[in-house]
Amino acid sequence: MEAVGRVARISLQQLPADILECLCSLLTGFDALSLSQTNSWWSNFLSDDSFWQKRLQGPISVVHIQDPWKKRYMQSRSMLFKALKVNGESEKLDAFVYLTYRGEQRRRDLHRSSHFQLTHLRSESFSFDLWFSLLPATRKTSSSSRECYQWPHYHQQFVMVSSRGELYCSVLAGKHAVASDLQSKRWYHVALTYDHDHQRQEVYLDGAKVWSVLGSRHHEWSHLTSGQVGTGCVTSDSLDCPYQGYIGWYGFHGVVDAFRVWRGVVSGDDVKLLATGGELEAERLRASAKLNSPSIAQRKLQRNVQLAKCTRPAEGRTIQFAK
């Protein structure tokens, strides 16, 4: 400690451990990584696995891994989608990633196609959830009319955000905005459950139920033969996607951390766990869209999707990108 007049200057390392832990709990993982690289003292202090686990899974964790949590945080990436671009009114840029099987189901059947189709679940209950963040709008983004490309076999977007920030989420016929005024540079968690026996659909936003309705699945469910996360096709001219009266291809402009399909109806408590960054048991996961590395195998599962290094959803609602 050094006295300068009546002011005492003290280094952070000299503070009590409980105060240091409280201060470090306010740091994002990016800030903590930068601090840990300043000297060996901070590197040792910020090496505790529980510190990094909370930034990946939140305060409550039910999934355990063998790799160090700090290493997993450093390797974590989210999927960056750009809206359809028009360059000289001629270039179209699709951005999408396929859902793929996960767990023992995939390993038991090596001849099964790796692409998972949600619409193949014709007599089962299911749930899905995703983390996403919108990017600020740009004048360089646009959409492409249906006359430019073959009409797709899959044109029912189960999750979609309009140009006005309205969120649509449904596996039923018709579109209903479950939330409005969504902001950019913010993590949102969306979950949908569908009870096949009771034909009940429930939608959650950030852990809170925002819509519950009875109804059968989309009338074209059995004809929707392929699916993807990202660029889709709008077939209703009453939505602001990107403007009313438009029908055609419509691209997502933002970041998706993961899109996961779960077995059965996920409970409200489990949705709250997922909405805080937690994870459910791996056995309950049926499929997901998640890229972790730019490997050749993973490149085959996507088109024009970039890997973005950014803060994890469990760290807070504001998203921060690594420089």
Buried (B, 14 or more C-beta within 10 A) or exposed (E): EEEEEEEEEEEEEEEEEEEBEEEBEEBBBBEBBEBBEEEEEBEEBBEEEEBBBBBBBBEEBEEEEEEEBBEBBEEBBBBBBBBBBBEEEEEBBBBBBBBBBBBEBBEEEEEEEEBBBBBEBEEEBBBBBBBBBBBEEEEEBBBBEBEEEEEBEBBBBBBBBBBBBBBBBBBBEEBEBBBEEBEEBEBBBBBBBBBBEEEBBBBBBBBEBBBEEEBEBBEBBEEBEEBBBBBBBBBEEEBBBBEEEBBBBBBBBBBBBBBBBBBBBBEBEBBBBBBBBBBBEEEBBBBBBBBEEEEEEBEEBBBBBBBBBBBBBBBBBEBBBEE
